[in-house]
Every structure is written in C-alpha cells, then in structure tokens.
Amino acid sequence: MATVFISYASADEGVARGLKAFLDGEGVSTYFAPAHARSGQFVAALANEVMKARVVIVVASAATTDQTWVDEELTFARTHHKEIIPIVVGDYASIPAWLSFIIGPLQRYYYDSKSEQPFQRIGEALRLLKNRGRVISVLNMKGGVGKTILTANLSTAVHARDDLSTLLVDFDPQHNLTQLFFSLVRKEEFWEKKLSVASLLAEEDHAFPTEFPSLLSVSSGAASFELIPGTDQLLEFTLGLQDPIALERAKAAFKQRLGALRDRYRLILIDLNPAATFLTRCALESSDHVIVPVRPEQFSGVGLNLLAKLINYQRKSGFVPDMPGGFTTILNGVGDNQVAVADAGLDDRVRQNIAESLTLGRTLCPISLPKNRFLRATATSIPLNPLGVTAWYRPHSPTTLKELLYNAGRFAFDRAGVLHAP
C-alpha cells in the first residue's frame, strides 16, 4: 500500500519524478503514474491508488490550469478525506484559482530547483504525518447490534497485542461505554471536574482537558489507552436546542480538537448513538473510517439501508468516508442457539445479503464474531482493567475469542490505515 499518491500536471513530470526519487530514498512508499497513462480505463486504477494512500501530494504550478486529471484526483482525494500536501513550483500567484482555493488554507511547501535538497522539508513533514493517528466511528442506524461492546473489545484486543496508543470517545448521550469501564461514583467525579466529551464541542480552549482517564493499571508500562467520558449533556445537541451558528462552531471545535489528538494517539474510536443527529455529522466529518456492527436478525438490513442513505445525504454537505472503501461491516453475534432453533439459516442469509449488497458488499469482514456471554452489555463484560479481560476469554473453535476479536479489529484498522508499530 502506497503511503503517498503524487498528483501533477504533465509539464511538471520532471519535478514529480524527482519528488518520487527523494521519497523512495527516504523509505516512503509512493505511487507515481506517468502522464501518458493517466486517461481512459487507467483512471479507475488511479482512483484505487488514491483510496489506498495516506497522503496526496499535489505539484501545483501555473501549468496545472489545463490538467483536468489533477482536478479529478484532488476532488476524489478530498471526498475520501485524504491529507493533501501542496508543493508549489514557481510563483504561487500564477496558480489557477480553482487550485488556489483548495490549497490556500493548507501548509504549502516550495520547490527550489537551485537547492541541493529541494524536497527536504516535505520529507520531514511526511515523516511526522505517517505517525498521525486515524479516527474511526462505530455506527449503525439500528440499535442493539453490540456497537459499544465491540468498541471496547476490539480496541482492548488490539491494544493488548500491538500496544498502540488508543483513545476511546464516548459520543453517545447514554454514555454506555463510560459505564462499562467506570463506576457511577467515578463517572460523577469526572462530570464534577467538567471532564467529559462535551469539552470537544466547547468554544473555549481552556475548557478542553489535557489529560483523560486511563483504562490501564498504573504499572502496566503499556502505550496509553484512555477514554474521554460520555455525558448526558450531549442530549441538548441531539434535540436541536442550539442555534445553527452555535452548532457549526461546535462542529468546527470538535474537528479541530480531534485533529490535534491524532498526534497523541495512533487509534481514536468514536462510539455513536444509533441515530442521524448533529453528533453523527460531527463524527463522520472527522473520521477516516466507519465500523458497522451487524447482528444476524430479521430486520438487520433496515439499519444498513438507513446508514447508506445517511452517507449519501451527508456527502452533499461535508466530506465523509466513502462507501464502500471507508467502511468495514462486522457480523456480530453469530451462532446463537436460540435463533438457530427458530431460523437455522439466518446467519448465512444475513452474511449473503451483505456480501451481495452494491454498497456494502466489499466492506464485509471475513471474521464473524460469535454469540458469547463475554460480548454482552453486562457489568462483568469489561473489567476495570481492560487488559484483564484477556484472561476471561474462552476457546471458540478453532481459535480463542481473544484471537477473533484481534483479527476482526486488525482487519478493520488496517482498512482505516492504522499503523501496527507503537
């Protein structure tokens, strides 16, 4: 998987080749398509490479004005929430207006043909960007699919093995994720200190805390594993009690603060309520990927269809992860004996319906998670020290539940571009 996709006009092919050679020498994986190949059926391959890349570097110059494929590549990249880094060749004032509009707010780098190291600064920026965390929302428009439990267990299983710095964000007004990990007394202590997810939406910078509750024992020595506690204060945002201008300011604050948190954590998981609200918009527009838990039930397709409609609608007003590339569907709760007695073929039918779906067919995780008492929303599902849950897993042939959770989580996180190394 290429880390960087290079977009350029044919007149700037020499600069683009030089950039690729420099990045290759720095150990940065790049994708570079010769100018003569960027048309016809090859466009589909280009789109696929943009999807896989973490970053799109655009070589911006006066020559870009007539190069329609650069416009298409950048539009595709922005739609799919890719980081864009401009490298300017020549006078910035000579760049066409459409391109200036896109790269104007971004950090720009300048190509100096007389310099011995014309790409040095962009190489340094990429090394920092490679380590930035990825934001994943966990969402289904249908309730009762195990969304909160999977958020907790997938993150726990992957953190336990890969030791990734991880942040969980409880963005559900019911704050069930917070209640899984903390007692009522601890939760209320957080609220008294104004330590909650509401701080992500606050306009005042001083209202945003610098430290969050840890889910690890003090002596664990592992990478950070923390939670931004939920709060019922979020209810006011779901009921439309804020004026539109205040909501836009809150969404901008949310995106900005999550962006800053990417530098502290490799993985940020947002647990959402099953509804299309302002909170859903905030999360989707700040996410790189979406995990969709699905239970094999008679009406499981309803939530998926609503989700697909929500994404199509949301794309008109903001950049959100693309379906299917930006989504992973995980079948959760298979092998339920009670369901099997009533409908023996339900698991297979739901799996087949997802696989044959035009929108979700390519999103299905190959690992299905079984019906298991340790994956239920009970007080003993997640111990206060989440790493201790590994001792509670029971064998599920041919692998342990612990392995299934890790493999499912790693599949989804890989699709989102989450790095393995701590």
N, C-alpha and C positions, 0 to 999 in steps of 0.2 A: 504494500500500500504506500503510494507516494505521499510524503508529508506536504510537499509544495507543488501547486499547479502554476505554471508560468503562462500568463496571457500577454500577447504582444501584437503589434502591427508588423506587417511584412518588412517595412522599412527599418524596423528595429530588431530584426532577427539576429544580427551580429551581437547586439547588447544582450539579448535573451540567451544566446548560446554562451556568452561569457559568464552570465549570471549562473547558468546551469553548471558550467565547469567549476565555478567557485564553490557553489553549494555542494556539489558532488565531493569536492576536495575536503569540505567541512564535515562530511558524513551525513548530510541532509538529503534524504531521498526526494527526487524531483521528477515531475512529468513535463516533458517538452515536446510539442508536436511541430514538425516542420511546417512552414507556411503553406507549401503546396498541397499538404494533406488535409487542411482544415476546411473541408467542404463536403457536400454530398452525404453519403452514408457515414462518413467518418465523424460527423457531428455527434452522433449517438455515443461513440466511443469517448469523445471529448467530455460530454455530459457525465458519463460514468466516472471519468477520472476526476472531474471537479467534485463529484459526490464523495469520492474516497479521500480527497485531500483534506488536510487540516487547515491549510492556508492557501490563498490565491494571491500571487504577486502579479501586479499589472505593470508593465512597462508603459509609462504614459509620456506621450510626446505630441508634437503638432501633427505627426503622421497618423495618429490614431483616428483622425476625423472620418476617413473613408473605410475603416476596417470594421465592417459590421460584426464579424465574429467576436471581437473584443467586447462589444456592447452585449452580445448574447451571452458570452461567458460570464461577464460580471453580473448581469441580471440573474442568471442561473445561480451564481455563487451567493448573491445576496438573498435570493429566495430561500436558499438552503442554509442560511445562517453561517456562512463561512467567514473566517477572518480574511480581510483584504489589506494587503500592504502595497502601496504605490511606490514605484521608483521612477523618478522624473528625469527625463532626458531633455536637455536644453532648457529653454525659458518656460517657466510654469505658466506665464500669461498666454503663451501660444497654444496651450492645450485646449481642445474643443470644450464648449460649455457643458455638454452632457457628461463628459468625463470629469470635469472640474467639480460638477455638482456632487458626484459620487465620492471623489477622493478628498474634497475640500475639508471635511471635518476630521480626516484621518491623519495619523502621523506619517509624514512623507519623507522619503529618502531621495537623495540626488546623485545621479551618475556623473562622475567626473572622469572623462576619458584621459585626462593628463595625470591622474593619480595612479600610483603603483598598486593601490588596493581600493579600487572604485566601489567594491561591494562589502567592505569590511563592516560598516555599521549595520547593514541589513542582515549580515550573518550573525551579529551579536543579538539583534532583535529576535531573530528566529530561534536562537538557542533558548532565549527566555520564553518565547511563545510556545515552544514544544512542551514545556513543563506546565503550562496552564491547565487548570482543571476543566472538566466537562460537566455540564449541568443536564440532568435527566429528570423529567417529570414522570410520575407514575399516575396513570389516569385511565379510567373507564367511566363512561356515562351511566353505567349500571352499577348499583351498589351491591355489597355482599360478595365481591369477587376475590377477596383476600388481598386487596391493594396495600393496606397498611402493614399487614403481617409480612408480605413479600418485600416491601421496602425495608423492613427491619432485618429479615432473614437473609435476603440476597446481599445486602451491604455487610452484614456480620460475617457471612461465609467467605466473601471475597477479601474483606479486611483481614480475617484471621490467617489467610494463606499468603496474600500478596502484600500485606502491610502497607496499604495505600492510605494516605491521609484522606479522611472521609468526613463529610458534613451532611447530616440529615436535616431537612427543613420541613417542619410540621405546618403545612399551609392549609389545613382543614379546620374550620371553626369548631368542630367537635374534638379536635386535638387528641385523637386516639393514640397516635404514635407516641406522643409525650407520655400518656398514661401507661403505655406498655413498659416504658423504661423507668419512670419516676413515680413515687408515691404522691398521694394527694397533698401531703404536707410540703414536699419538695416543690411540687408544681406551684403551689400558692406562694412559696418563698420566691420563686422566680418572678411571679407576677408582681409581688410587692416591690421587687427591685427593678421593675419595668424591663425585665429580661425576657423578651418574647419575640415571636416572628413579626409582631406589629411594628417593631423598630425598623424592619426592612422597608416599610412603607412611609416612615416619618420623614418630613421635610428637613427637620433639623439634624445636622450631622452629629451633634453631641448626644442625640438620643439613641445612636447606634452603638451597641456594646462592642468592645474589642475582644472579649473572651466569651466562650459559650460552654455550657455544661458538658463535661466529658462522660463518655459511656464506658470508659476503661477504668480498671483499678489503678491507683496512683503509681504502683510499682511495676506496671506492665512493661514499660520500655518500648511499646509499640508506637507506630505512627498515630497521629491524632485521630480520634474517632469521636465526633461531637454532634450535638443536637441543638438546633435553635427551637426552643419550646413553642408549642402552639398556644393559642389563646382564643377565648370566645369573643374577644374584641373584633376579630375578623368578621363577625356577623354583620357589622354595620356596612362593610364593603360588599357583602353579598345581597343586602336588602336595598341597595341603591340610595343610601342615606347621605351620600356625599355628592356635591355638585360635580358636573363633568370636568371642570378645570382642576378641582382638587384631586379627582381620580387620575387624571393624566399626570399630575405632579407626583402622585404616589407611585404610579407605574414607573415613571422615569427614575425615581429614587430606588425602587426595587431592582430595576435592571442595572443601575449604576453600582449598587452595593453588591449584588451577586457577581458582577464583573470583577470587582475588587477581590472578592472571596475566591475567585478562580486562581489567584496567585498563592493562596494558602492551602488549598485542598485540590487533590487530583480528581476527586469524585464528589459531586454535590447532587443529592437525591431529594426531590421535592414530592412530598405526599399530598395529594389533592383530594378535595371532596368530589363526589360524582355528580357534578352539575356544571352547566355553562354559565359561569359568573365572571365578574371582574377579576377575581383571583385566578381563574383559569386562563384568562387572557394574559395576565402578568407572567404566569409561569411559562406558558407556551412561547411567548415572545422572548423569553430569557433562556430558553432551553435549546440544547443541541440535539436532543433525542427524547423519545417518549416510550416508556414501557407500558404495555397494555395487558394487565392480567385478565384472563377469561376463565370462568368456570364452565364445565360442560353441563349446561342447563337448557331447558326448552326455549327460553327467551334470550339466550346469550347473544344472538345476532342483533337484537334491538339496540343494545348499548354500543355495539360496534358500528352499526349504521349511523347512529346519532353522532358518534365520535367522528366518523368520516365527514359527515355534513358540517360539523363544527369546524374541522380543519379547513375544509374548502371555503367556508364563510370567513374564517379568521384570516386566511391568506389574502383576502381582499384589503384588509386594513392593517396588516402587520406581518413581519417575517416570522414564520413558524417552521418547525421541522417538516420536511416534505414526507408525504406518504406515497410509497411505502419505505423509501430509503431511511427516513429518520425515525422509524418505529420498529419496535420488537414486541410481538404478541407472545405471551407465555400462557400455555394451558395449565391451569392450576386446579387441583382437587380431583384428578382422575382416579379411577379405581374405587369409587365409593360403592361399597357393597349394597347399601340401601337403594341407591339409584339403579344399580345393576339389576336388582330384582324387578324393579318397575320397568326399566328400559335398558336392556342389555347392550344395545348398540349406540347409546347416546354419546359416549366418549369419542368413538370413531367418527360419528356423524358430524359432531361439532368440529373435530380436527379437520375433517374433509371439507366442510363448509368454509373454514378459514383458508385452507390451502387453495381452494378454487376461487376465492374472492379476488376480484380485479384490483381492489385497493389494498387488501391485507395479505394476499397470497404469499408474497415474498417476505413477509415480516415474521412468519411463524418460527419460534424457537424449536429446534429439534428435541430438546429436553422437556418433557412434561413432568410436572410436579404432582406427587400422589396425594390423595386424601390422607391426612395424618394428624393425630391429635396435637402434635407439636407445631402445627401450622394453623392453629385456631386462635382466635382472639380471646384468650383467657389470661388470667393473672399470672399463670406459670409458664406461658409460652416463651417469654423472653426474660431471663433472669436480669437482675440489676447490672451485673457484669456480663455484657453480651458474649464475650469470648467463652464464658462458662457454658453457653448453650451447646457448644461442640460436644460436650460430654453427655448431653441428653439425646443426641440423635440415635435412632435405632436403624438397624440394617433394612434397606429396601432393595431387594434383589434387582440387578446384580451388584449395585453399589449402595453406599450408605446415603441417607437423606442429606447428610453434610456434603457429599460429593455432588449430588444432584443440584443442590442449591448453588454450589460454587460454579458448576458447569453452566447452569442457566444464567446466573449473574454475569459470568465472564463472557458468555455469548453476547448478551445484550450490551455490556460495557464495551466490548470490542467493536461492536457496530457503532457505538457512540464515539469511538476514538479515545477511550480511556487507556492510558499507558499502564503497562504491567509493573515497571520498576517503581520503587518508592521514591 
